[in-house]
Amino acid sequence: MKAVLKGVGLFLKQEIVLAAAVVLAVVSMCFVPPDPGYAEYTDWDTICLLFTLMAAMKGFQRAGLFSFLAGKLLKKANTSLKIQAVLVFLPFVLSMFITNDVALITFVPFALTVLKKAGLEKFIVPVVVLQTIAANLGSMLTPMGNPQNLYIFNVSGIGFGELILTMLPYGVLAAVMLTGSLFLTRSEAVTEVAAVEKPGNAFRLGWPAVAFVLAVLSLFNLIPSPILAGCMLLFLLIADRDSLKKVDYSLLITFIALFIFIGNVGRIPEFRSFLSEILEGKVMIMGVALSQIISNVPAALLLSGFTSEWHEILIGVNLGGLGTLIASMASLISYKAVAKDYPAAKFKYILRFTLFNAAFLGVLIGLYYLLAAL
């Protein structure tokens, strides 16, 4: 019994958002018992597309492509400032294509290795904090950059270019702020960097590339996403079960549970009226605020059930990824990596993370109100 309770406690600690989503879904079923209307809750296009993209990124990651590309860039870096710039802007740029959590899963451990080998361990906390901010802000510029954008893109009718243009001012300012933040630490000469790892063979690199291209085509409705996901599942069962095992199924289940919760509460007239009144004229800032408590993906799903102000939701939940450690669940990836290898640095990391996130969030919210006033 003790072992079971320990296992449950560990699961809840690791998957707190999933557990909360399931609890919310179950509680909502008490108010709206299961009926045929449940079939309309889940956006299966988003679920299928997210599965395909995550599988493709796991394939690339296992093939060593990201580490190889990063190593190539780092060979030309001979100062700590250049190394930090590469380590920070890699997740900023690549998160637009491989999602913020994959970018951090890939490049935070890589940064720890590089900084250790280069004798720059004192820069670990500043670099990882900026990497986390960079991944969360870079990912907001494309539909495939993070789960909330993928969902909003699928259900809102916002075009590919329109989404990019909506978030572009915030992305440009974020890049400027990241660059300025790099100069807060003194640059030092470096003589040793990480060796370049060779990526996998043509097959290991080929299938994720094909899957990614097909997923992009599916984004433009050229390929039905359920058919694509089915083909992806069948292929991985035959050819690469290890990549299939590493897909983040907890995120997919979290989405489904939240779809059920939002669908149910949307059918409760009193709650719908209450939230609609609160949201009037405050969708963006509510997106930021909700993200601090329940993280930005659930916030996007929740808000979408009560307002059609998609641009406001888009901006709110993307900027809302800054702030607390759970504002974007991807931020926990970085914290866990630092806490595991450098437990003594946990408090320093949280303090710096909070201060920098608050500063970035404040400036970007200021930009929103400035643009709204023009």
N, C-alpha and C positions, 0 to 999 in steps of 0.2 A: 504493500500500500504506500509506504514511504517513497519507494522508487517511482511509483506512478505519479504521486503528487509532485515529486521533484521534476519529473519529465514534463508535467503540465505547466509547472512554474517556469521552466526553461523555455517552453514553447511560447508562453504568454510574453515572456521578456523579449524574445526574438521577433515575435509576430504580433505586437500589440495592436497595430492598425488593423490587421486581418481579424483578430479576435474581436475588436470593437465593432468592426463592420458586420460581422456575423451576429453579434449580440443585438445590434441595431435592427438588422433584418428580421431576426426572430421576434423581437419585441413588437416591431411594426406589424407582424403577422397576427398579433393578438387583436389589433384594431381593424385590420383588413385581412380576413381569412383568405387563404389561397383560393383563387378562382381562375377562369380562363383569361382574365385581364393581365395576369402575371406574365403571360407569354409576350406581351408587348413591352415589358419593362427593359429587358436587356438589349443593348445595342451590340449585336453579335458581330457586326462589321468591325467595330473597334476592338473587340476581344480577339477576333481572328487575325486582324492586322498586327496587333500588339504581339501576339504569339509568334507570328512569322518573323517580325523584326527582332524580337528577343532571341529567337533561335539562330538567326543569321549572325547577330552580334556575338553570341556565344561561340559560334563557329569561327569567326574571325579572331576572337580572343584566344581560343584554344590553338589556333594555327600560329599564334605569335605575331600577327601582322602589326598590331598597334605598338608592341614593344620594339619591333624591327624599325618601323618608321620613326619612332621617338629616338631610338639609338642613333639612327643616321643623322638626325638633326643635332643631337647632343655632341656628336664628334667634332662639330665646328664651334662648340662653346668652350671658351678658355677663361671665362670669369664667372664668379658666382652670380652676377647680375644676369648674364646671358643664360646660364643654366636655369635660374629661377624663371626667367621670361619664357623659355621653352616649356618648362614644366607647368606653368600656369596657363599659357595660351593653347597648349595641346588640348586640354579638356574643354577650353572655351570654344575652340573651332570644331573639334570632332564631336562634341556633344550635340551639335546641330544635326548630326547624321546618325550617331550611334546611341543616343539618349544620355541624359545626365548621369544616371546610375551606372551604366556600362562604362562611361568615361572615367568615373571615379573608381570603380572596381579595377579598371585597367591601369590608370595612371597614378593613383595614390601609392600603391605598393611599389610601383616603378620609381616614383619620386623618393621614397624612403631608401630604396637600394642605391639610387644614383647619388643622393646627398651623403649617404654613409660612405660609399666608395670614394667620393671626392673630398672627404674630410669636412663636410659642411653640415653636420648634424644640428648645429645651432640654428639653422634656417628651417628645420623641419616644420615647426609649428607655423611660422609665417607662410611658408609655401603651401602647406596642406590647407590652411584656412583660405588662402586665395584660390587654390585649385577648386575648392568646394564652391566658392562664390562664382568662379568662372564657369564651372559646369552648369550650375543652376541658372545663370544668366545667358550663357551662350545657347543653351538648349531651347530658350524661349523664342528663338528666331525662326524655327521651322516646325511644320506639323509633326515630323517624326522625332523631334528633339526631346520630347518628354510625353508621358502618358496623358496629361491633361490637354496638351495641344492636339494630340492625336484624336482625342475624344471630341474636343470642340470643333476641330476641322471636319470631322465626320458628320456631326449632327447640326451644325450651325448654318451651313451654306456659305461660310466665308471661304473665298478662293485662296489658292496657294500663295499667289503674289500679294493678295490683300492682307493675309496673316503676317507675312514677312514685313510688309510696309508698316503695319500697325505697331509691331514690336521693334522696328529698326531704330527709332530714336533712342529707345532705352538700351538697345544693344550697343550702339555707338558710344553712348555716354558710359556704359559699363566698361567697355574696352579702354576708354580714356582713364577711368578711375582705377582700373586694374594696373594699367601702365604706371600711373602715378604712385600707386601703392608699392610697386616694386622698388622704388627709389627710397623707401623708408628704411631700408637696410643697406649697410655699406657694402660695396662690391669688393671682392677679393679675387686675386689670381688663382687659377685652378690648373693643376697639371695632370690630373687623372679623372677620367669619366668612365661610365659604364661601357662595357663592350657591346657591340651590335650583335643581337641575336638573329639568326637566320629564320625566316618564316617557314611554315610547313610546305609540303609538296603542292602540286597543281590542283589535286583533288581537294585537299584540305582548304585551300584558298578559293577554289572555283565555285563550290556549291554555295558558300555564304554570299559570294558576289552575285550569283544568279538569283538567289533568294531575295537579296536586297533590291536588285533592279526590279524584280517582279512585284515586290512590296510597294515600291514607288509607283509603278504602273497601276497598282490597285488603289493607291491614294487618289489617282486621277480617274477612278472608276473604269479603268480599261480591263481589269481582271476582277471577277467576283472574289472578295476576300475569304468567304467560307471555303470556296473551292481551292484557293491558294493554300489556306491553312491545312486543309485536308491532305493535299499533295505533300506539303511540308512534313506533316506528321508521318505519313506513310514512308516518305523518303528517309527520315531520320530513324524510324524503327528498323529499317533495313541497313542503312549505311553508317549512321553515326549516333548510336544510342547515348553516348556520353554527353554530347551536346544537348540532346533531348532531355536528359536528366537534370541539366543545369539551368534550364529555363525557369524563370521566377514564377512558378505557378501560384504562389501566395498572392502575388499582385493581381493575377487574373481572377482568382477567387474573390479577392477584396473588391474588385470592380463589380463582379456579379452580385455580391452581397449588397453593395451600395446601390446598385441599380434597383434591387428589390426594395430596399429601405426608402429610397427617394420616390419610387413609384407608389409605394403604399402611403407615405405621408402626403404625397400630392393628391391623394384621394380623400384626405381628411379635410373637409371644408374649413374648419376653424383654424387649423395650422397653416393651411395655404393662404388664408386671408391675413393672418398675423405676420407671416414672413414676407408676404408681398408688400405689406404696408411698411415694414422696416426697410426693405430693399429700395423703396422708391427714392431715386436720386442718390443712392449710396452703394450701388452695386460694386464698384471698384474697391472702395475702402472696406466693404464687408468681405470681399474676396481676400484682401490682405489679412484682415482680422481673423476670419475663420481659419485661414491657412496656419496661423500661429498655434491654433488649438488642435485642429484635426488633420493638418497637412494639406498641401495645395491640391492634390488629386481628389480626395474626397470633397474638398470645398468646391471644386469645379463641378463635380457631379451633383452636389446638393443645390448649388445656385441655379444650375441649368433647369432644375425642375420647377423653378418659381419665377424666372425672368428670361426674356429673350434678348436682353441687352448683351449680345455675345462679345462685342469688343470690350465692354467694361469687365465682363467675366474674364476674358483672355488676359487683359492687363493686370487685373487684380490678383488672380491666382498665380501668375508668373512672377510678379513683383513679390507676392506673398511667400514665395519660396525662400526669400531672405527673412532673417529674424531668428526664431528659436531653432533648436536642433531638429525639431520634428516638423518645422514649416515645410521643408522638403525632405521626404524620407531618405533621399539620396545622401543628405548631409550626415546621416548616421553611419554611412559606409566609411567616410573619412575619419570620423571620431573613433569608431571601433578599431580602425587600423592603427591610429596613433596610440590609443589607450592600450592596445595589445602589446606593441613593441616598446612603448615609452610610457608606462603607467604613471611615472612621476610627473609627466607633462600634462596630465588630464585637466587639472584646474587652469593651468596657463592656456591650454588650447581653448577651453570653453570660454574663458574671459576674452581672449583675442577674437574668437569666433563671434561672440555676442557683440562686441564693440564694432567690429568691421561690418557685420551684417546690418547692425542698426544704422551705421553711417551710410552704407550703400542704399539701404531701403529708404532712409529719409531723403536722400538726394534724388532718387528715382521717383518717389512720390511727389516731390517738389516739381520735377520735370512734367509729370502728368498734369498737375494743376496749372502749370505754366502753359502747356500746350492747349489745355481746355479753355484758357482765358484768351487765347489768340483768336 
